[in-house]
Amino acid sequence: METFRRSRLTALVRLSAVALAITITATGAEQTSSVVSPPLKEYRIVRSVSKDAQDCIECHAEQNEGIVADWSASRHAHVNISCLDCHRAGPADPDVSQEHLKIVKTPISVIVSPKDCSRCHPAEAAQYAGSKHANTLELIWKIDPWLNDGLNNSIERQTGCYHCHGSIVKIENGAFNPDTWPNVGVGRVNPDGSRGSCSSCHTRHKFSLAEARKPEACGQCHLGPDHPQIEIFNESKHGAIYHAEGDGWNWNAAPGTWTPGVDYRAPTCSVCHMSGIRNVAATHDVTERLAWETQAPLTVRPSEFKAWPAKTDWQQERQKMEAVCLACHSPAWAKGHFTRMDTAIADYNDNYYTPMKKLVDELYEKKLLSKEKNLDEQLEIEMYELWHHEGRRARFGAAMMAPDYAWWHGFYELKKRCMAIEEQAEALLKGEKPAKVFQIKGSGGDTAKPDFKQ
C-alpha cells in the first residue's frame, strides 16, 4: 500500500524570536563512473524581520488583533513575509494611505493587488490576469442591460453586482471613494492598473490554500437563481461525499502534489477547474478546461463568446477535463457523462432558446416590443430569465450531475417559461398593440461605460 502513495518531503521550520540564519550548502560527494551526483541548491533562510516591520506587527496587534492573528497563522508568517513586504508602496503611488503617513513615514497601500502578489507568484498572477475572472467587470459592461440601460442604481450595484464582479477603485484627495471601496471583487480594477483581487478566494490575512480549495470559496459568488453552482455541487454525488468526509481530507498538500485517492476522495470546484492533477497543470485561469460557454444566452464554444472570446481550443480543453475525470472514473464513464452534457446543451439551444429568440425578434421587427431599453417590458424579462435563470440551471445541472437542477429547476421551468412567452407573444400579435413599457423602480444608474483601456 505504501508503494501506491507518493513519497513526500516535509520541511518543519520553527519561528524564533532571535534572528537565525540557516545555510544549506552543497557537499562534495564521491563520484563513480556510473553515478553522478547533481549539485545541491543553496538556501539561506533568515528568521527575522526589520524594525519597521516589527513596529507594524506590534501596533496592529493592539489595534487590529484579528489581522495579526490571521497573519501569524499563515504560510506567509512562517516564511517571514511581513506586512511591509506586501503593503509597502512607492512614494508616488496614487493609493498611498495619507492617514497612515500621519502615524509613520513609511508609505503603505491598503490594497495589495495582483501586481503586488506577482513579485512572488508571477505565474499565478499572469494566468489570473488572462482569465474571465480578472476581466469580469469589463465583460459585464459589454453585455449587461442593468448597467448599460441604467436599470439599477449605484447602491444596488455596490452591494450586488460590484461585490463579486469588482469595482474600479478611485482615489480622491488621498482617500478611497466610498462608492468604489471596500471591494474584493474578482474583476476589481486597482489603482496600479492591475485587475482582480487574490483575496477574493485566499482571504486576508491568512491566505489559506485550504480555504481556496474548498467549494465554499467559490460559493460566495456562484450561487442563487442565475448561477447556483454551489447548490448544484451540494446536490451532486461529489458534493455528498465532500460533506460526509471532507473534514478528514488533506487540504494543505503543496501545489502540484494534491492527489486524488490520497488527499481527497471527490473533486471540489478547484480540482476540476484549477488544480494540478495527473498530467494537467495547475492554472489560475478558469477559462481553461471549458468546452462550452454554458452561461451565455445561446451556448457557444468559448472562443466564439463575443464578449470575451477565449484563446483556447475547446477540444484540447475537453481533453484536460476528461483527464481530471479519469483520475477516479473509467473512460466509458467519462465519455458517457460528456455525451449527455453535450446532448443536454443541444436540447436547450435547439428546443428552447432558439425558437423563443426567433419569436421575440419578430415582435421587435413589428415594433410590438421597444428596443429603446431592455428589460422594461414583461416579455423581455421572461426572455431574460429563460436563459439567465432556468436555462443556466439546466445546463449547469447537466454539466455537474445534479438531476434536480437539470430537470425541476431547469428544463421543467423552461417549459413553463416558453408557455408564458408564447401566450404573451400571441396576445401582442393578435392585438397589434405594443407591450406596456414600465418605469423600472430603482433605476437611474450611470450608463457611461468605463474606459477599460486605460
C-alpha positions in Angstrom: 0.0 0.0 0.0 2.8 2.3 0.8 4.3 1.9 -2.7 1.0 3.3 -4.0 1.3 6.5 -2.1 3.7 9.1 -3.3 6.6 10.0 -1.1 6.6 13.4 0.5 9.3 15.7 1.7 8.3 17.8 4.6 10.4 20.7 6.0 9.5 21.8 9.5 10.7 25.3 10.2 10.2 26.8 13.7 9.9 30.5 14.2 12.3 32.1 16.7 12.3 35.5 18.3 16.1 35.5 17.7 17.5 36.1 14.2 18.5 32.7 12.9 20.3 32.0 9.7 20.2 28.6 8.2 22.6 27.9 5.3 22.5 24.7 3.4 25.5 24.2 1.3 26.4 21.6 -1.2 28.9 19.0 0.0 31.2 17.0 -2.1 30.1 13.5 -3.0 32.2 10.7 -4.1 31.7 10.1 -7.8 32.0 6.9 -9.6 32.0 6.1 -13.3 28.3 5.0 -13.1 26.8 7.6 -10.6 26.9 11.3 -11.0 25.6 13.4 -8.0 23.8 16.6 -9.1 24.8 19.8 -7.4 22.6 20.7 -4.4 20.9 24.0 -4.2 22.0 26.5 -1.6 19.4 28.1 0.6 19.5 30.9 3.1 16.5 31.5 5.3 16.7 34.5 7.6 14.3 34.3 10.6 14.0 37.9 11.5 12.0 41.0 10.4 13.1 44.6 10.1 12.5 47.1 12.8 9.8 48.8 10.7 8.0 45.5 10.1 8.2 44.7 13.8 6.6 48.1 14.6 3.7 47.2 12.2 3.1 43.9 13.9 3.2 45.4 17.4 0.9 48.3 16.6 -1.7 46.3 14.7 -1.6 43.6 17.4 -3.2 46.3 19.6 -5.4 48.0 17.0 -6.5 45.0 14.9 -5.7 41.8 16.7 -7.7 39.7 14.3 -5.5 40.8 11.4 -2.3 39.8 13.2 -3.8 36.5 14.4 -4.7 35.6 10.9 -1.2 36.6 9.6 0.6 34.8 12.3 -1.2 31.5 11.4 -0.4 32.0 7.7 2.2 30.5 5.4 3.4 34.0 4.9 4.4 34.4 8.5 6.1 31.0 8.5 8.4 32.1 5.7 8.9 35.6 7.2 6.8 37.6 4.8 5.8 40.6 6.8 3.2 43.4 6.5 5.7 45.7 4.7 6.6 43.0 2.1 3.0 43.3 0.7 1.8 46.7 1.8 4.8 49.0 1.2 4.1 51.5 -1.6 6.2 53.8 -3.6 6.0 57.5 -2.6 4.4 58.4 -5.9 1.8 55.6 -5.9 -1.7 57.0 -6.1 -3.1 54.8 -3.3 -0.6 55.7 -0.6 -2.5 56.0 2.6 -2.4 59.6 3.7 -3.9 58.8 7.1 -1.1 56.2 7.8 1.5 58.8 6.9 0.4 60.8 9.8 1.4 57.9 12.1 4.6 56.7 10.4 6.5 58.0 7.4 6.7 54.7 5.6 4.3 54.9 2.6 1.9 52.0 2.6 -1.1 51.0 0.5 -4.2 49.3 1.9 -4.7 47.5 -1.4 -2.5 44.5 -2.2 -3.1 44.0 -5.8 -2.3 41.0 -8.1 0.6 43.1 -9.4 2.0 43.2 -5.8 1.4 39.4 -5.4 3.2 38.8 -8.7 6.5 39.7 -7.2 6.4 36.2 -5.5 3.7 34.5 -7.6 4.4 35.5 -11.2 2.9 32.5 -12.9 -0.3 32.6 -10.9 -0.7 36.3 -11.5 -0.2 36.0 -15.2 -2.7 33.2 -15.5 -5.2 35.1 -13.4 -4.7 38.3 -15.5 -5.8 36.5 -18.6 -8.9 34.8 -17.0 -12.5 35.7 -17.3 -12.4 36.3 -13.5 -10.0 39.1 -13.7 -11.8 40.7 -16.6 -15.3 40.1 -15.5 -16.1 43.8 -14.7 -15.3 44.8 -18.3 -17.2 41.7 -19.5 -20.5 42.6 -17.8 -20.2 46.2 -19.0 -20.2 44.8 -22.5 -23.4 42.7 -22.2 -25.3 43.5 -19.0 -28.6 45.5 -19.6 -28.9 46.5 -16.0 -25.7 48.6 -16.3 -26.0 49.7 -19.9 -29.6 50.9 -19.6 -29.2 52.2 -16.1 -32.0 50.0 -14.7 -30.4 49.7 -11.3 -28.8 52.4 -9.2 -25.5 53.0 -7.5 -26.1 51.3 -4.2 -27.7 48.3 -5.8 -24.6 47.9 -7.9 -22.2 48.4 -5.0 -24.0 45.8 -2.8 -24.8 43.5 -5.6 -23.0 43.4 -9.0 -19.7 45.0 -8.0 -19.3 42.9 -4.8 -18.4 39.9 -6.9 -17.5 41.4 -10.3 -15.4 44.2 -8.7 -15.3 47.9 -8.8 -13.0 50.5 -10.4 -11.2 51.7 -7.2 -10.9 55.5 -7.2 -8.7 57.7 -5.0 -9.9 61.3 -4.3 -7.9 63.7 -2.2 -5.8 60.9 -0.9 -8.8 58.8 0.2 -10.8 56.0 -1.3 -14.1 56.9 -3.0 -16.6 55.1 -0.8 -18.7 54.2 -3.8 -15.8 52.0 -5.0 -14.2 50.8 -1.7 -14.2 48.5 0.2 -14.2 45.9 -2.5 -12.7 42.4 -3.1 -14.4 41.5 -6.4 -12.6 39.1 -8.7 -12.6 41.7 -11.5 -11.7 44.8 -9.4 -9.7 47.4 -11.3 -6.9 48.6 -9.0 -5.2 52.0 -8.9 -1.9 50.4 -10.2 -3.8 49.2 -13.3 -3.9 45.5 -12.4 -7.2 43.7 -12.3 -8.6 41.4 -9.7 -8.2 40.6 -6.0 -6.4 37.5 -4.9 -8.1 37.8 -1.5 -11.4 37.0 -3.2 -10.5 33.4 -2.8 -7.5 33.4 -0.4 -9.0 35.8 2.2 -6.6 38.1 4.0 -4.6 37.8 6.1 -4.4 34.1 6.3 -4.3 33.5 2.6 -5.2 29.8 3.1 -4.6 27.3 0.4 -7.1 25.0 2.1 -9.8 27.7 2.0 -9.4 28.4 -1.7 -9.6 24.6 -2.4 -13.0 24.2 -0.7 -16.2 24.9 -2.6 -17.4 27.5 -0.1 -14.8 29.9 -1.5 -16.5 29.7 -5.0 -19.9 29.6 -3.4 -19.6 33.2 -2.3 -20.5 34.3 -5.8 -21.6 31.2 -7.6 -25.0 30.8 -6.0 -28.6 31.9 -6.4 -31.2 31.6 -9.2 -28.9 32.6 -12.0 -25.7 30.6 -11.3 -26.3 28.2 -8.5 -23.1 26.2 -8.9 -22.6 25.7 -5.1 -26.2 24.4 -4.7 -25.7 22.1 -7.7 -22.4 20.8 -6.3 -24.0 20.1 -3.0 -26.7 18.0 -4.7 -24.2 16.1 -6.8 -22.5 12.9 -5.6 -19.2 14.8 -5.4 -20.8 17.2 -3.0 -22.4 14.5 -0.9 -19.0 12.8 -0.5 -17.4 16.1 0.4 -19.9 16.9 3.1 -19.7 13.4 4.5 -15.9 13.0 4.5 -14.2 16.3 3.7 -13.3 17.2 7.3 -10.7 14.4 7.2 -9.1 15.3 3.9 -5.6 16.8 3.5 -6.3 20.3 2.3 -2.8 21.7 2.7 -0.8 19.5 0.4 1.7 21.5 -1.7 0.5 22.7 -5.1 1.1 20.0 -7.7 1.1 17.2 -5.1 -2.6 17.3 -4.1 -3.6 13.8 -5.2 -7.0 12.1 -5.6 -7.3 9.0 -3.6 -4.6 10.2 -1.3 -5.5 13.6 -0.1 -9.2 13.7 -1.1 -11.8 11.3 -2.4 -14.1 13.5 -4.6 -13.4 16.7 -6.5 -14.3 20.2 -5.5 -14.6 23.2 -7.8 -10.9 23.8 -7.7 -10.0 20.2 -8.6 -11.9 20.3 -11.9 -11.2 23.8 -12.9 -7.8 24.8 -11.4 -5.8 22.2 -9.6 -2.9 20.3 -11.0 -3.9 16.7 -11.4 -2.4 13.8 -13.4 -0.8 15.4 -16.4 -2.9 18.5 -16.3 -1.0 21.5 -15.0 -2.5 23.8 -12.3 -3.9 27.1 -13.5 -5.4 30.3 -12.2 -7.2 30.8 -15.5 -10.7 29.4 -15.0 -11.3 29.9 -18.7 -9.3 26.8 -19.3 -10.8 23.2 -19.3 -14.1 24.6 -20.7 -15.6 23.2 -23.9 -18.8 25.4 -23.8 -19.9 28.8 -22.5 -22.9 27.5 -20.6 -23.6 30.8 -19.0 -24.2 32.6 -22.4 -27.8 33.1 -23.8 -27.0 30.7 -26.6 -24.4 28.1 -25.7 -21.3 28.5 -27.8 -17.7 27.5 -27.8 -15.5 29.7 -25.5 -13.6 31.0 -28.5 -16.9 32.1 -30.0 -18.2 34.1 -27.0 -18.1 37.6 -28.4 -18.0 39.4 -25.1 -14.8 37.7 -24.1 -13.5 35.2 -26.7 -11.2 32.6 -25.1 -7.8 32.0 -26.7 -8.3 28.3 -26.3 -9.1 25.2 -28.4 -12.2 23.6 -26.9 -11.2 20.1 -27.9 -7.9 20.4 -26.0 -9.7 21.9 -23.0 -12.2 19.0 -23.1 -9.3 16.6 -23.1 -7.9 18.3 -20.0 -11.3 18.0 -18.2 -11.6 14.4 -19.2 -8.1 13.7 -17.8 -9.3 15.1 -14.5 -12.3 12.7 -14.5 -10.1 9.8 -15.4 -8.3 10.1 -12.1 -11.4 8.5 -10.5 -13.6 7.2 -13.3 -13.3 4.8 -16.3 -13.1 6.1 -19.8 -16.6 4.8 -20.6 -18.0 6.7 -17.6 -16.3 9.9 -18.5 -17.3 9.7 -22.2 -20.9 8.9 -21.2 -21.1 11.9 -19.0 -19.8 14.4 -21.6 -22.0 12.9 -24.3 -25.1 13.5 -22.0 -23.9 17.0 -21.2 -23.4 17.9 -24.9 -26.8 16.5 -25.8 -28.5 18.5 -23.0 -26.8 21.6 -24.3 -28.1 20.9 -27.8 -31.6 20.3 -26.3 -31.5 23.8 -24.6 -30.2 25.6 -27.7 -32.5 24.0 -30.3 -35.8 23.4 -28.4 -35.9 26.4 -26.0 -33.6 29.3 -26.6 -33.6 29.5 -30.4 -37.3 29.3 -31.1 -38.1 31.7 -28.3 -35.5 34.2 -29.5 -36.9 33.9 -33.0 -40.4 34.7 -31.7 -39.3 37.7 -29.6 -37.2 39.0 -32.5 -40.4 39.0 -34.6 -42.1 41.2 -32.1 -39.2 43.7 -32.2 -39.4 43.8 -36.0 -43.2 44.6 -35.8 -42.5 47.2 -33.2 -44.6 45.4 -30.7 -41.6 45.4 -28.3 -39.4 48.5 -27.9 -35.7 48.3 -28.5 -35.0 51.6 -26.6 -34.2 49.7 -23.4 -34.0 46.1 -22.5 -35.9 44.6 -19.5 -38.5 47.3 -19.2 -41.3 45.2 -20.8 -42.7 42.0 -19.2 -41.9 39.8 -22.2 -38.2 41.0 -22.2 -38.0 39.9 -18.5 -39.5 36.5 -19.5 -36.9 36.0 -22.2 -34.1 37.2 -20.0 -34.9 34.7 -17.3 -35.3 31.9 -19.8 -31.6 31.9 -20.4 -30.2 33.7 -17.4 -32.1 31.6 -14.8 -33.6 28.2 -15.7 -31.6 27.9 -18.9 -28.4 28.1 -17.0 -29.6 25.8 -14.3 -30.5 23.1 -16.8 -27.1 23.4 -18.4 -25.1 23.6 -15.2 -27.1 20.8 -13.6 -26.3 18.5 -16.6 -22.6 19.5 -16.5 -22.2 18.9 -12.8 -24.5 15.8 -12.5 -27.3 17.4 -10.3 -30.5 15.9 -11.6 -32.9 18.1 -9.6 -31.3 21.2 -11.1 -31.1 19.8 -14.6 -34.8 18.8 -14.6 -37.0 20.5 -12.0 -35.1 23.8 -11.6 -34.0 23.6 -15.3 -35.9 22.0 -18.2 -39.2 21.8 -16.3 -39.1 25.6 -15.7 -38.0 26.2 -19.3 -41.2 24.5 -20.5 -43.3 26.8 -18.3 -41.4 29.9 -19.4 -41.9 29.0 -23.0 -45.6 28.8 -22.4 -45.7 32.2 -20.9 -43.6 33.7 -23.7 -45.8 32.2 -26.4 -49.0 33.3 -24.7 -47.8 36.9 -24.3 -46.5 37.0 -27.9 -49.7 35.7 -29.2 -51.7 38.4 -27.4 -49.4 41.1 -28.8 -49.6 39.8 -32.3 -53.4 39.5 -32.1 -54.0 42.9 -30.6 -51.3 44.6 -32.7 -50.8 46.9 -29.7 -47.2 47.5 -28.4 -46.3 46.0 -25.0 -46.5 48.2 -21.9 -43.2 49.9 -21.1 -42.6 50.1 -17.4 -40.8 52.7 -15.4 -38.3 50.4 -13.6 -38.2 51.1 -9.9 -34.7 51.9 -8.5 -33.3 52.8 -11.9 -31.0 55.7 -12.7 -27.5 54.2 -12.5 -24.7 55.8 -14.6 -24.7 54.4 -18.1 -21.3 55.8 -19.1 -19.1 52.8 -19.9 -15.7 53.0 -18.1 -12.6 53.2 -20.3 -11.0 49.8 -19.6 -8.1 50.5 -21.9 -6.5 53.0 -19.6 
